[in-house]
Amino acid sequence: MLKIQDIRELIKAIDQSSIEEFKYEQDGTKITMRKERKMIEQVQQVVQQAPISIPQQVVTTVQPQVENIVEKEVKQETPAVKPTNLHKITSPMVGTFYSSPSPDSAPYIKVGDQVKSDSVVCIVEAMKLMNEIEAEIKGEIVEILVENGQLVEYGQELFLVKPE
């Protein structure tokens, strides 16, 4: 039987590797882990790693379109400056992040919502137990840092809150 520490180490190892899916089975215990790679992140990495060289004749014929595309990419790649006084809501355990109480329900919160210290902001499922996570502070949700259904680590930042 795997211990929780072994599972945590396994999650970290798979997260840092190029493996996209991992299955483990022993004595009736089954573990399946999958990583979702976003195409946008991969494209941005390629754009950052290799400069694009366009022949001059192509540049003159499609210049307006290329400029528009490059402007959009630069706007997307430029990170926004975040205020330093933001409170970080972190995961108290390893598990799966859920933004709503059920798949059909609306999310607990959205960016721009006001929360109180006892407001439920999400659920982290760990070992078939649904753990409601509270905001711990009164303020406005500035950013949601994880996707619905994503595996989260202990101490991983889930939300940024601008305190009141």
Residue pairs with C-beta under 8 A, 6 or more apart in sequence:
1 27
1 29
2 10
2 24
2 26
2 29
2 31
4 94
7 31
7 94
8 94
8 153
8 154
10 22
10 24
10 31
10 33
11 33
11 94
11 151
11 153
12 153
14 22
14 33
14 35
15 35
15 151
19 35
20 34
20 35
20 37
21 32
21 33
21 34
21 35
22 31
22 32
22 33
22 34
23 30
23 31
23 32
23 33
24 30
24 31
24 32
25 31
33 151
36 147
36 150
44 73
44 76
44 77
47 73
47 77
48 77
54 66
59 66
82 142
82 143
82 160
83 162
85 162
85 163
86 142
86 160
86 161
86 162
86 163
87 136
87 137
87 139
87 160
87 161
87 162
87 163
88 157
88 159
88 160
88 161
89 121
89 133
89 135
89 136
89 137
89 157
89 158
89 159
89 160
89 161
90 155
90 156
90 157
90 158
91 97
91 124
91 133
91 152
91 153
91 154
91 155
91 156
91 158
92 124
92 131
92 133
92 154
93 124
93 126
93 131
93 154
94 126
94 151
94 152
94 153
94 154
95 124
95 125
95 126
95 127
95 131
95 151
95 152
96 124
96 125
96 126
96 149
96 150
96 151
96 152
97 122
97 123
97 124
97 146
97 147
97 148
97 149
97 150
97 151
97 152
97 158
98 122
98 123
98 124
98 125
98 130
98 148
98 149
99 107
99 108
99 109
99 122
99 144
99 148
100 106
100 107
100 108
100 148
101 108
101 123
107 148
108 119
108 120
108 121
108 122
109 115
109 119
109 121
109 122
109 141
109 144
109 159
110 141
110 144
111 141
111 142
111 143
111 144
112 140
112 141
113 140
113 141
114 138
114 139
114 140
114 141
115 121
115 135
115 137
115 138
115 139
115 140
115 141
115 161
116 135
116 138
117 134
117 135
117 136
117 137
117 138
118 134
118 135
119 134
119 135
120 132
120 133
120 134
120 135
121 133
121 134
121 135
121 141
121 158
121 159
122 132
122 133
122 158
122 159
123 130
123 131
123 132
123 133
124 131
124 133
124 152
125 131
133 158
135 159
135 161
137 161
137 163
138 163
138 164
139 161
139 162
139 163
139 164
140 161
140 162
140 164
141 159
141 160
141 161
142 159
142 160
142 161
142 162
143 159
143 160
144 158
144 159
145 157
145 158
145 159
145 160
146 152
146 156
146 158
152 158
